Amino acid sequence: MAPRSFWRGYLKLSLVTCPVTMAPATSESGKVRFHTLNARTGNRVVSRYVDAVTARPVPDEDQARGYPRGEDEFVLLEDDELDSIALESTRTIDIEMFVPADSIGWIWYDTPHYLAPADRIGEEAFSVIREAMADTGMVGIARLVLYRRERAVMLEPRGRGIVVWTLRYGDELRDPRDYFDAIAPEKPAAAAMALMKQLIREHTRDWDPGMATDPVQERLLEIIAAKKKRQKRPARARTAAEPPDNVVNIMDALKRSLAAERKK
């Protein structure tokens, strides 16, 4: 059963409008989560806001948002002031422009959401927008208020639906030159490249979503299940292997790797 949508609104392109629903494309509901307990009593530990000076708890009605302007100085903002800047993009995805699908680097992609028509009446308009983007190799760019902030979003046709990616803000991205410019620009030797390409071919497989499993979580679930049954704790997992020594001769290492692959 598909999860319930968390957002309802309209998809708009010029004079074409259709009602849509949106749901997160990812979920963490299956992750193992822990509560903090008092080890002596077994009771849950609750968190609360306390005054940094008086150390007294602060009631909900006295909590406010502040922007720092100096050491221990803040500009207080009231809820009505924050609500006053609400934008029209709260409930409408108004496509402002289209750009080539491959022109936005992966590093800009933030969080994916599934967009679908809200009813049968809107399916035709939704499908026309989706198929036109797919046929032209374009993605739509719009602005949308999600998670209490206005964000640039990218609309990407996917199968019968559309994936809405929130895009990262420009000030969130670090300049790769700060990390890569110190790497020597010289190209590797042709012989080493030939062996490396051959090794890549040996390791080439079709993508399988099962490759993206979480072995740590699986191990945690085993431990939890054993404790529920009051059984002996499962055997401890093997410790991580020691990192290999630095390889001095890359050619020898590549030849040994290829030989090992052939033996398999």
PyMOL commands that set and color helices and strands:
alter all, ss='L'
color gray80, all
select helices_A, chain A and resi 60-62+79-83+88-90+101-103+106-108+123-136+170-172+177-180+190-203+209-212+215-228+250-263
alter helices_A, ss='H'
color red, helices_A
select strands_A, chain A and resi 7-13+16-24+65-70+73-77+92-94+97-100+109-117+138-146+149-158+161-167
alter strands_A, ss='S'
color yellow, strands_A
deselect
rebuild
show_as cartoon
